[in-house]
Amino acid sequence: MECYDKAKELSPDYVNAYYNKGTALMNLGQDEEAIGCYDKAIELSPDYVNAYNNKGTALKNLGQNEEAIECYDKAIELSPDYVNAYNNKGNVLQNLGQNEEAIECYDKAIELNPDYAKAYYNKGNALKILGKNEKANICFEKYEELKKQQND
């Protein structure tokens, strides 16, 4: 953390110092502090898509689901092909029991990147919750196939 703080001290407008410190804090489970860093990164660079996405994840970790969705929506607005934001939004919707809406997000992620294994896995979970076991199994099989290809 000291390095990020030193970078901010030397260059107060260095947006990546705030973003990277936020990511480090989030990885340490310090989500509230991470949000402050992402907010500063967004203040300095209002179109910083990754900062919105990561802020959404930190908010989700804190159980602030509606705010997390707003961040993912902003990331998607700024970058309509941002696959991770669709997947992450789907995860929050699934946490809220909105499985059909979550599946729509996973489908969009898969449409944008047909090799995005996580989206197949998450979609499979949502389908399973809805009792659509055959469709869920197809997603899980695709997930396993992609994971195997990625490890080869």
N, C-alpha and C positions, 0 to 999 in steps of 0.2 A: 504494500500500500504506500510505503514511503516514496517509492519511485513515481507513482502516479501523482502523489501530492507535490513532489518536487517539480514534476513536469507542469502541473497546474500553476505552481508558484512562478516558474520561469516564463510560462506562456499561458496566462489566464483564459485565453480564448481557444486553447488547444482542445478541441471537442473530443478527440479520441482518448485523451487522458481521463475525462469524465466517464465516457462510455466504458472503457476498459476497467476502470476502477469499479464501476457498477457491476460489470460482469464478474469480477473477482469477488466482490461482496456477495453477490447472489450465489456464487458457487460455495461460499462459506455459510450460507443460510441467513445472511444479514439482508433480507429483502427490503426492509424499510429504508435502510441506508442506501441500498442499490437504487431504489426508486428516486431518491434525491439526486443521485449522479445522473441517472437517465433524464430526469427533468432538466438538469443543467445542460446536458448534451443537446436535448431538444430545443432548449431556449437559444443555444448558440447556433444550432443548425435545424430549423423547423422541419426539414424534409429528411431527417435521419431515420430511415425506415427501420434499421436494426435496433435503434434505441426504443422505438415504439414497441417492437416485437418483444424485446427483452423486458421492458417495463411491464408489458402485459403478463409475461411469465412471472415476474416478481409479484404482481398484484394477485395473480391466480394462486400463487404459493401462500399468500396471506388471506385467501378466501374472499377476495374482493372481485368476484366474478364479473359483475356488470362493467366495472371499470376496466378489467382485463379485456373484455370484448371490445370496448371502445378503442383501446390501444391497438388491438389486432385489426379492427376495421380501419383505423387511420393508416396503419402500415399497408393494408390492402389498397386503400384509396391512393396512397402515394406510389405504390408498386403493385399493380393488379396481377402480376405474375409471381408474387412472393409466396412460394409454396409453403414455407414454414408457418407463415401467419395463418393460412387456411387450416393447416393441421392443428396448430395451437388453439385457434378459435373453436375448432371442432371438439377438442379435448375439454374446453371450458363448457361448451354447450352440453356435452355428454355428462359432465359433472353436475350440471343443472337438471339432468333428466330429459333434455331436449334432443333425443337421439336421432330423430328424423332430420332435424336441422344440422346436427353434427355430421350425419352421413353426407349431406349436401356439401359441407366444407371438405370432408375427406375426398369426395368425388371430384371436387374442383382441384384439389391438390394432385390427385392422380391424373386428372386431365392435363394439368400443366407439366407433370413429371411422372410418366407411367412407371418409372423405376423407383419411386419413392416408397420404400418398404414400410416405413412407419405408418403411412396413411392407410395401407391395406390392413395392417394389424389393428389399428384403431377403428377402422370401419367394421372389421370383423367383430370386434367387441361390441360396438353399437348394435350391429345386426343381431348378435347373440342375445343381447338384452331384450330386443324386440321379438325374440322367439323365431327369428329367421335363420335357423341353424344351417340349412344347406348353403345359403348365400354367405353366411359367416365362414363356413368351412372353406369355401372357394377363396375368400379373402385371406384366410390363414395359410392356405396352400401357396397362394401367390406370394405372401410375405416370406414363407420359408424358401421358396424358389429364388426370390430376389436376394435374400440374405446369403444363400449358398453361392450365388453368382458373385456377390460382392466379396466373399471370402476366398474365392478361387483365384 
